């Protein structure tokens, strides 16, 4: 049973870091950054994502591996329905992050490197839209992980 608690800890730390980071970026950093001129705003986001996204990769590994291990430990057939939904939402969220990494994040880095602020703004907007979707899915997943167990 101690093994299960360790896996749950790893899982929750990954979720807190990832979803909490998205919430901070969306609700706190973004409104403040909007006050900056485009060159400063895009440079700021470039720096923020350059630090946050590698942490997200680590969080994804922690969440995915611990979640799968918990499902194996409990047994897929014995796991609550909400866990299967949570896993499905998690896989969609991971796919969205991968699409951010290989799509608009690469475009934002390239735009900032050549000071193409209009292209950078487009890339940043695409990141924002996908992060918003992931933030909503993350909130729903937390509801499934808690309230979902009651059904």
Protein Blocks (a to p, Z undefined) as FASTA:
>chain_A
ZZmmmmmmmmmmmmmmmmmmmmmmmmmmmmmmmmpcfklmmmmmmmmmmmmmmmmmmmmm
mmmmmmmmmmmmnopklpcfklmmmmmmmmmmmmmmmmmmmmmmmmmmmmmmnopaklmm
mmmmmmmmmmmmmmmmmmmmmmmmmmmmmZZ
